[in-house]
Each structure stands twice: as structure tokens, then as C-alpha cells.
């Protein structure tokens, strides 16, 4: 259920995620921007480069988010 199939990064620092079960959820990445490991995400052009790799969302070899976190900390699209 935690396998990310598609990501659409948005200019409000949210990610529209589609999971393997077909569910769509919105993840708000703004809280991550305060954490030192995610400082690169503060750059909107960098944030908008989010892509799916394997079963999760990545930006480069150093920046990714665990798929279970994305699922558990996102809200369903109504």
C-alpha cells in the first residue's frame, strides 16, 4: 500500500501522490523545510523536480522521503 506510483509536486510545497492501490493523497512537505537534512527542498525549483524512484519520492541521490511516511502523513484527496 505504501508504494508510490506517481507524484505531482506543486508550488505550495505539497505533493499529489498516487499509491499502488490507486488511492490519491496530498502530502504537505512544508514541515520538512525546517529540518537541516531537507534544506535543499526550500528552493521551489528544486522541490518541483520531485520524481518517483523505486517505491518512493526522490529529488536526487541525497534527498528522498520514506514511502510509509508519505502515506501516513498525507491526507486523502476527496
Buried (B, 14 or more C-beta within 10 A) or exposed (E): EBBBEEBEBBEEBBBBBBBEEEEBBBBEBEEBEEEEEBEBBEEEEBBEBBEBBEBBBBBEEEBBBEBEBBBEBBEEEE
